[in-house]
Amino acid sequence: MADSKELRIFHNRVMLDNHSASNYKILADGGLNDFDNHDLIDKVQAIFPDSISFEIHFTKKGNSPEHHA
């Protein structure tokens, strides 16, 4: 079995148009990777700066990444 660095995110929120929930997976290898849903995000990068925290960077249409820690 190959080593997997997949990070699964389960995120729920209700928008003004009453749509909700996002479940997605990110390849957590430190590289800038394609995102499953290009309507939301084009590229995503997951970085683990230490053993207890991680950062996620999102890029849409070549704009600077949005940062979440």
The first five atom37 places (N, CA, C, CB, O) and aatype in JSON, in Angstrom:
{
  "aatype": [12, 0, 3, 15, 11, 6, 10, 1, 9, 13, 8, 2, 1, 19, 12, 10, 3, 2, 8, 15, 0, 15, 2, 18, 11, 9, 10, 0, 3, 7, 7, 10, 2, 3, 13, 3, 2, 8, 3, 10, 9, 3, 11, 19, 5, 0, 9, 13, 14, 3, 15, 9, 15, 13, 6, 9, 8, 13, 16, 11, 11, 7, 2, 15, 14, 6, 8, 8, 0],
  "atom_mask": [
    [1, 1, 1, 1, 1],
    [1, 1, 1, 1, 1],
    [1, 1, 1, 1, 1],
    [1, 1, 1, 1, 1],
    [1, 1, 1, 1, 1],
    [1, 1, 1, 1, 1],
    [1, 1, 1, 1, 1],
    [1, 1, 1, 1, 1],
    [1, 1, 1, 1, 1],
    [1, 1, 1, 1, 1],
    [1, 1, 1, 1, 1],
    [1, 1, 1, 1, 1],
    [1, 1, 1, 1, 1],
    [1, 1, 1, 1, 1],
    [1, 1, 1, 1, 1],
    [1, 1, 1, 1, 1],
    [1, 1, 1, 1, 1],
    [1, 1, 1, 1, 1],
    [1, 1, 1, 1, 1],
    [1, 1, 1, 1, 1],
    [1, 1, 1, 1, 1],
    [1, 1, 1, 1, 1],
    [1, 1, 1, 1, 1],
    [1, 1, 1, 1, 1],
    [1, 1, 1, 1, 1],
    [1, 1, 1, 1, 1],
    [1, 1, 1, 1, 1],
    [1, 1, 1, 1, 1],
    [1, 1, 1, 1, 1],
    [1, 1, 1, 0, 1],
    [1, 1, 1, 0, 1],
    [1, 1, 1, 1, 1],
    [1, 1, 1, 1, 1],
    [1, 1, 1, 1, 1],
    [1, 1, 1, 1, 1],
    [1, 1, 1, 1, 1],
    [1, 1, 1, 1, 1],
    [1, 1, 1, 1, 1],
    [1, 1, 1, 1, 1],
    [1, 1, 1, 1, 1],
    [1, 1, 1, 1, 1],
    [1, 1, 1, 1, 1],
    [1, 1, 1, 1, 1],
    [1, 1, 1, 1, 1],
    [1, 1, 1, 1, 1],
    [1, 1, 1, 1, 1],
    [1, 1, 1, 1, 1],
    [1, 1, 1, 1, 1],
    [1, 1, 1, 1, 1],
    [1, 1, 1, 1, 1],
    [1, 1, 1, 1, 1],
    [1, 1, 1, 1, 1],
    [1, 1, 1, 1, 1],
    [1, 1, 1, 1, 1],
    [1, 1, 1, 1, 1],
    [1, 1, 1, 1, 1],
    [1, 1, 1, 1, 1],
    [1, 1, 1, 1, 1],
    [1, 1, 1, 1, 1],
    [1, 1, 1, 1, 1],
    [1, 1, 1, 1, 1],
    [1, 1, 1, 0, 1],
    [1, 1, 1, 1, 1],
    [1, 1, 1, 1, 1],
    [1, 1, 1, 1, 1],
    [1, 1, 1, 1, 1],
    [1, 1, 1, 1, 1],
    [1, 1, 1, 1, 1],
    [1, 1, 1, 1, 1]
  ],
  "atom_positions": [
    [[0.85, -1.18, 0.0], [0.0, 0.0, 0.0], [0.89, 1.24, 0.0], [-0.96, 0.0, 1.23], [1.82, 1.35, 0.8]],
    [[0.6, 2.17, -0.89], [1.4, 3.39, -1.0], [1.13, 4.32, 0.17], [1.1, 4.1, -2.32], [0.04, 4.33, 0.75]],
    [[2.14, 5.11, 0.5], [2.02, 6.11, 1.57], [1.08, 7.22, 1.09], [3.41, 6.69, 1.97], [1.31, 7.81, 0.04]],
    [[0.04, 7.5, 1.85], [-0.94, 8.52, 1.47], [-0.8, 9.73, 2.37], [-2.37, 7.96, 1.54], [-0.71, 9.61, 3.59]],
    [[-0.79, 10.9, 1.76], [-0.73, 12.15, 2.51], [-1.98, 12.96, 2.22], [0.55, 12.96, 2.15], [-1.92, 14.16, 1.94]],
    [[-3.11, 12.29, 2.28], [-4.38, 12.92, 1.96], [-4.99, 13.49, 3.23], [-5.34, 11.91, 1.29], [-5.1, 12.8, 4.25]],
    [[-5.39, 14.74, 3.16], [-6.03, 15.43, 4.27], [-7.49, 15.63, 3.89], [-5.32, 16.79, 4.59], [-7.79, 16.27, 2.88]],
    [[-8.4, 15.1, 4.69], [-9.83, 15.24, 4.41], [-10.4, 16.34, 5.29], [-10.59, 13.9, 4.64], [-10.18, 16.36, 6.5]],
    [[-11.13, 17.27, 4.66], [-11.72, 18.41, 5.35], [-13.24, 18.29, 5.26], [-11.23, 19.76, 4.73], [-13.79, 18.11, 4.18]],
    [[-13.9, 18.38, 6.38], [-15.35, 18.4, 6.44], [-15.75, 19.75, 7.01], [-15.92, 17.21, 7.31], [-15.5, 20.04, 8.17]],
    [[-16.38, 20.56, 6.18], [-16.69, 21.93, 6.53], [-18.16, 22.19, 6.26], [-15.79, 22.93, 5.75], [-18.62, 22.0, 5.14]],
    [[-18.9, 22.61, 7.27], [-20.31, 22.88, 7.1], [-20.62, 24.33, 7.42], [-21.15, 21.95, 7.99], [-20.19, 24.86, 8.45]],
    [[-21.35, 24.97, 6.53], [-21.84, 26.33, 6.76], [-23.06, 26.53, 5.87], [-20.72, 27.4, 6.46], [-23.21, 25.87, 4.84]],
    [[-23.91, 27.43, 6.27], [-25.1, 27.74, 5.5], [-24.91, 29.12, 4.9], [-26.39, 27.67, 6.38], [-24.65, 30.1, 5.61]],
    [[-25.05, 29.2, 3.58], [-24.89, 30.45, 2.86], [-26.24, 31.18, 2.79], [-24.33, 30.2, 1.44], [-27.27, 30.62, 3.17]],
    [[-26.23, 32.4, 2.32], [-27.46, 33.18, 2.2], [-28.49, 32.53, 1.28], [-27.15, 34.57, 1.71], [-29.69, 32.7, 1.47]],
    [[-28.01, 31.79, 0.27], [-28.93, 31.12, -0.65], [-29.35, 29.74, -0.13], [-28.28, 30.98, -2.03], [-29.92, 28.94, -0.87]],
    [[-29.07, 29.46, 1.14], [-29.46, 28.24, 1.84], [-28.71, 26.99, 1.38], [-30.91, 28.02, 1.67], [-29.14, 25.88, 1.71]],
    [[-27.62, 27.11, 0.65], [-26.77, 25.97, 0.31], [-25.77, 25.78, 1.46], [-26.02, 26.19, -1.07], [-25.39, 26.74, 2.13]],
    [[-25.37, 24.56, 1.67], [-24.47, 24.3, 2.78], [-23.55, 23.14, 2.5], [-25.26, 24.03, 4.04], [-23.72, 22.4, 1.53]],
    [[-22.57, 23.0, 3.36], [-21.66, 21.86, 3.44], [-20.63, 21.8, 2.33], [-22.44, 20.61, 3.43], [-20.94, 22.03, 1.16]],
    [[-19.44, 21.49, 2.71], [-18.35, 21.22, 1.79], [-17.51, 20.1, 2.38], [-17.48, 22.49, 1.53], [-17.07, 20.18, 3.52]],
    [[-17.3, 19.09, 1.62], [-16.42, 17.99, 1.99], [-15.41, 17.84, 0.87], [-17.21, 16.65, 2.24], [-15.79, 17.65, -0.28]],
    [[-14.14, 17.93, 1.19], [-13.13, 17.83, 0.16], [-11.86, 17.22, 0.72], [-12.84, 19.19, -0.44], [-11.67, 17.13, 1.93]],
    [[-11.0, 16.81, -0.18], [-9.72, 16.24, 0.23], [-8.59, 17.0, -0.43], [-9.65, 14.73, -0.14], [-8.73, 17.52, -1.54]],
    [[-7.48, 17.06, 0.27], [-6.31, 17.81, -0.18], [-5.11, 16.87, -0.1], [-6.08, 19.1, 0.69], [-4.94, 16.16, 0.89]],
    [[-4.29, 16.88, -1.12], [-3.03, 16.15, -1.07], [-2.07, 16.99, -0.23], [-2.47, 15.87, -2.52], [-1.64, 18.06, -0.66]],
    [[-1.73, 16.51, 0.94], [-0.92, 17.26, 1.9], [0.56, 16.94, 1.75], [-1.37, 16.96, 3.34], [1.2, 16.44, 2.67]],
    [[1.1, 17.24, 0.57], [2.51, 16.96, 0.3], [3.36, 18.23, 0.26], [2.64, 16.21, -1.01], [4.55, 18.16, -0.05]],
    [[2.76, 19.38, 0.58], [3.49, 20.65, 0.56], [3.5, 21.33, -0.8], [0.0, 0.0, 0.0], [3.92, 22.48, -0.91]],
    [[3.05, 20.63, -1.83], [3.03, 21.2, -3.17], [1.72, 21.9, -3.48], [0.0, 0.0, 0.0], [0.72, 21.72, -2.77]],
    [[1.72, 22.7, -4.54], [0.52, 23.38, -5.01], [-0.21, 22.42, -5.95], [0.87, 24.73, -5.74], [0.28, 22.1, -7.03]],
    [[-1.37, 21.95, -5.53], [-2.1, 20.9, -6.24], [-3.45, 21.39, -6.74], [-2.3, 19.69, -5.35], [-4.01, 22.34, -6.2]],
    [[-3.98, 20.73, -7.78], [-5.31, 21.03, -8.28], [-6.35, 20.71, -7.21], [-5.6, 20.25, -9.58], [-6.22, 19.74, -6.46]],
    [[-7.39, 21.55, -7.17], [-8.5, 21.34, -6.25], [-9.62, 20.62, -6.99], [-9.01, 22.7, -5.65], [-9.79, 20.84, -8.19]],
    [[-10.37, 19.78, -6.31], [-11.43, 18.99, -6.95], [-12.51, 19.85, -7.57], [-12.05, 18.07, -5.94], [-13.02, 19.52, -8.64]],
    [[-12.88, 20.96, -6.93], [-13.98, 21.81, -7.4], [-13.42, 23.15, -7.85], [-15.04, 22.0, -6.28], [-13.19, 24.04, -7.03]],
    [[-13.19, 23.3, -9.16], [-12.61, 24.54, -9.69], [-13.57, 25.72, -9.65], [-12.15, 24.31, -11.11], [-13.16, 26.86, -9.87]],
    [[-14.86, 25.48, -9.38], [-15.79, 26.59, -9.18], [-15.44, 27.36, -7.92], [-17.25, 26.08, -9.11], [-15.66, 28.57, -7.84]],
    [[-14.89, 26.66, -6.92], [-14.5, 27.3, -5.66], [-13.05, 27.76, -5.68], [-14.73, 26.34, -4.51], [-12.76, 28.93, -5.42]],
    [[-12.15, 26.85, -5.98], [-10.71, 27.07, -5.85], [-10.01, 26.37, -7.01], [-10.17, 26.55, -4.47], [-10.43, 25.29, -7.43]],
    [[-8.93, 26.96, -7.53], [-8.16, 26.31, -8.59], [-7.05, 25.42, -8.02], [-7.55, 27.36, -9.52], [-6.9, 24.27, -8.41]],
    [[-6.27, 25.99, -7.1], [-5.13, 25.27, -6.52], [-5.18, 25.35, -5.0], [-3.79, 25.84, -7.05], [-5.72, 26.3, -4.44]],
    [[-4.62, 24.36, -4.35], [-4.56, 24.32, -2.89], [-3.21, 23.77, -2.46], [-5.72, 23.46, -2.3], [-2.62, 22.92, -3.15]],
    [[-2.72, 24.25, -1.33], [-1.43, 23.8, -0.8], [-1.59, 23.62, 0.7], [-0.28, 24.82, -1.13], [-2.04, 24.53, 1.4]],
    [[-1.22, 22.45, 1.21], [-1.25, 22.17, 2.64], [0.19, 22.04, 3.14], [-2.07, 20.88, 2.94], [0.98, 21.26, 2.61]],
    [[0.51, 22.81, 4.17], [1.86, 22.85, 4.73], [1.79, 22.54, 6.22], [2.53, 24.24, 4.48], [0.92, 23.05, 6.92]],
    [[2.69, 21.72, 6.7], [2.8, 21.4, 8.12], [4.09, 22.02, 8.68], [2.78, 19.85, 8.34], [5.14, 21.39, 8.62]],
    [[4.0, 23.25, 9.22], [5.22, 23.93, 9.71], [5.83, 23.27, 10.94], [4.9, 25.37, 10.02], [7.02, 23.42, 11.2]],
    [[5.03, 22.55, 11.7], [5.54, 21.81, 12.86], [4.63, 20.59, 13.09], [5.6, 22.73, 14.15], [3.75, 20.31, 12.27]],
    [[4.85, 19.9, 14.17], [4.13, 18.63, 14.37], [2.71, 18.8, 14.9], [4.9, 17.77, 15.32], [1.99, 17.81, 15.01]],
    [[2.28, 20.03, 15.24], [0.95, 20.19, 15.81], [0.04, 21.16, 15.03], [1.07, 20.67, 17.21], [-1.11, 21.36, 15.42]],
    [[0.53, 21.75, 13.97], [-0.3, 22.7, 13.22], [-0.11, 22.52, 11.72], [0.03, 24.13, 13.63], [0.86, 21.92, 11.27]],
    [[-1.07, 23.05, 10.97], [-0.96, 23.04, 9.52], [-1.56, 24.31, 8.95], [-1.66, 21.8, 8.93], [-2.38, 24.97, 9.6]],
    [[-1.16, 24.65, 7.74], [-1.67, 25.81, 7.02], [-2.21, 25.34, 5.68], [-0.56, 26.89, 6.83], [-1.66, 24.42, 5.07]],
    [[-3.3, 25.97, 5.24], [-3.86, 25.68, 3.93], [-3.9, 26.97, 3.14], [-5.28, 25.04, 4.05], [-4.4, 27.99, 3.63]],
    [[-3.37, 26.95, 1.92], [-3.36, 28.1, 1.02], [-4.21, 27.77, -0.2], [-1.89, 28.48, 0.6], [-4.01, 26.75, -0.85]],
    [[-5.17, 28.66, -0.5], [-6.06, 28.48, -1.65], [-5.75, 29.54, -2.69], [-7.55, 28.56, -1.21], [-5.5, 30.7, -2.35]],
    [[-5.76, 29.15, -3.97], [-5.52, 30.08, -5.07], [-6.66, 29.98, -6.07], [-4.15, 29.78, -5.76], [-7.08, 28.88, -6.45]],
    [[-7.17, 31.13, -6.5], [-8.24, 31.17, -7.49], [-7.85, 32.11, -8.61], [-9.59, 31.62, -6.84], [-7.5, 33.27, -8.36]],
    [[-7.89, 31.64, -9.84], [-7.58, 32.42, -11.04], [-6.22, 33.12, -10.97], [-8.65, 33.45, -11.28], [-6.08, 34.26, -11.41]],
    [[-5.24, 32.43, -10.42], [-3.88, 32.95, -10.37], [-3.65, 34.04, -9.34], [0.0, 0.0, 0.0], [-2.54, 34.56, -9.25]],
    [[-4.67, 34.42, -8.56], [-4.5, 35.43, -7.53], [-3.72, 34.88, -6.36], [-5.85, 35.95, -7.06], [-3.59, 33.67, -6.2]],
    [[-3.2, 35.77, -5.56], [-2.43, 35.37, -4.39], [-3.25, 34.44, -3.53], [-2.0, 36.6, -3.58], [-4.47, 34.58, -3.45]],
    [[-2.59, 33.48, -2.9], [-3.31, 32.5, -2.1], [-4.04, 33.14, -0.92], [-2.36, 31.45, -1.6], [-3.58, 34.1, -0.31]],
    [[-5.19, 32.56, -0.62], [-5.89, 32.89, 0.61], [-5.35, 31.94, 1.66], [-7.47, 32.77, 0.46], [-5.22, 30.74, 1.41]],
    [[-5.03, 32.45, 2.82], [-4.32, 31.67, 3.84], [-5.26, 31.33, 4.99], [-3.09, 32.45, 4.37], [-5.98, 32.2, 5.48]],
    [[-5.26, 30.06, 5.41], [-6.02, 29.6, 6.59], [-5.09, 28.77, 7.44], [-7.3, 28.78, 6.18], [-4.39, 27.88, 6.95]],
    [[-5.09, 29.07, 8.73], [-4.26, 28.28, 9.66], [-5.13, 27.69, 10.74], [-3.14, 29.16, 10.3], [-4.63, 26.99, 11.62]]
  ]
}
